[in-house]
């Protein structure tokens, strides 16, 4: 699964071509950790999925990093769903579940793909099929409400705007005001469809639910911060991630995920030095986490007035 830089639409001012070229060179020479960092950075710069994500899966496998492999497989499955290629999405989620039978994300996605009638989805054991709101939860904005996917032609895909409205009104009316899990699932769906304002609204409802479990609060605050970042409300995002970190975070990976997003928010707010410090903390706690090393280096350079993009070129 090679990358062809000529097929990628390169945004102006972003040296993605050099990033992918360097990542490919590192991959071909067996420098897996360096290749992963470069591919991660490229994936954050623009939407190159599922090509980059497929390569990241391969690299995680070579590094024997099963946690990262499952993480990238889940992202790859979501990317294939967004592209409307349900069979490839299914294979990614099945592989994630084979590696980690406890992957709730893979289970939910496969369950919904099975409900949609995607061939092969019945391979997941019945006992693991958790019913979910729908494939829209996983960014599948280009799906159809029809069950028989085999007879759907490209011009029969339902209009996205109409689907969103039908989805929002139909689901929200079924969720009780104090159903934190239901509102969180709806927020995830809105985020997948890039309805960030609506996602924030649902997450506000989640956070106002009485007796909210700490784990749910952490998930809600992290997702809320991600949505605020997408809305370019960087300072609010910083506050949200900081608030999440004040809670007892159950494990290192979850903590590093929140720290990483805090670093991204600070970077977006052009707080270069503090962002670099946060990315360094991520690397200290979990070496090789996403592109923390590359982002730390870039922030350190910007803090002293050097443009890392110009230097890379």
C-alpha positions, 0 to 999 in steps of 0.5 A: 500500500504505497503512497503516491505524492502526485495523487495528493492535493497539497495545500499551499504553504504546507510541506506535506510532500517533503513530509511524506517523502521523508516518511517513505524513505524512513519506512523503506530504510526500516526506521519505523519510529521516525516514519511513524512520527512523520506520517502522524505529522502528515495526517494532522496537516491534512486528510490523507486517510486511509493511505497514511493510516494504512501505512501507520498500521503497518508501522505499528505492527513492525514495532510490535505496538499492539495498542497503536495498531488497534488505534490506527486500525480503528481510525482506518475503519472510520476513514473507510466508512467516511469514504463509503467503502464499508467492506474495507472498514469492516476488515479494519475493525475485524482486525482491530478486534482480533488483536484486542477483543476488548475494543468497544469501538471495533465492536460497536462499528461491526455491530452497526455494519452488520445491522446495515447488511454489510457482507461479512459483518456476521463474523463477529460473535453474536455476544459481542454485538453491542447495539449503537445509534448507528454508523454515523457515530463513526464519521459515516456521513455518506451512508444510506438509510437503506438496508440493502447496500448491494442495490444502492447506486451512487446517485441513490445516496441520501442527501447529507443535509436531509440525513443530518436533520432526520438523524438529529431530530429522530435521535434527540427526541428519544434521549432523556435529558439525564441520559449522559451516555445517550447525549455523549453518543449523539455528540460523537455522531455530530463530531463525526459529521463535523457539526461541532457546535451541535456536538458542544451543545450535547456535551454541555448536556452531558456535563450537566447530568447529575452523578456523572461518572468521572470516566464519562466526564473525561471523555466528554471534556476531551471531545468538547475540547477537540470540538472547540479546537475545530471551531478555532476557540483555542483558549476555551479548548485549553481550559477544557483540557486543563479541567479534564487533567484536574480529574483522576485520569485512570491510565497513562494512555488516556492522560497522554491523549488529553495532554496531547490535545492540550499541547495542540490547543496551546500550539494553535493559540501560539503558546509555543513554549508551553506547548513544547513543554506539554509535548515533552511531558507526553513523550516522557510518559509515553514515548512514541505517542503520535507525533508529539516529538515532531510537534515539540521540535516545531514549537521549540523552533517557533519559540525562538523565531524559526519557521520549521516549515521553511527549514524543512523545505 
